[in-house]
Amino acid sequence: MLLNIDRPLRSATLHADDCNRIPKPVGTQYKPVGELGRDGGWFTVADERQARAVAHAEFERGEFHRCQFC
């Protein structure tokens, strides 16, 4: 599963690995994989519990939710 932390939108969205809303390739200069950049970041997680823990640790002010498309 992939967790998308989006700083401008103040959200953390959990996606299934096969979700069509995940950009290809994952990660950019401002939204890297495995760390936070200027606009947020992408994190690989095993389940929702781990995703919530990462979201809380990395971006406490963000609102957590699951992707509505996957």
Residue, then its C-alpha position, 0 to 999 in steps of 0.5 A: m500500500l502507498l500513503n500519499i502525504d499532501r502538504p498543500l491539501r493537508s491530507a494523508t491518503l492511503h492507496a492500494d498498490d493497484c490504484n489508478r490514482i497513483p502517479k507513474p512514476v511515484g515520487t518527484q523532486y517536491k514529493p519524494v518516496g520515503e521522506l517528506g519534501r516541500d509538497g509532501g511525500w509517498f510512503t510504502v506501508a503494510d496496512e492501515r494501522q502503519a499508514r496512520a502511524v506514519a501519517h501521524a509521525e510525519f504530518e500530524r496536522g493532516e487529515f487521514h483517509r482511504c482513497q475512494f477510488c481503490 
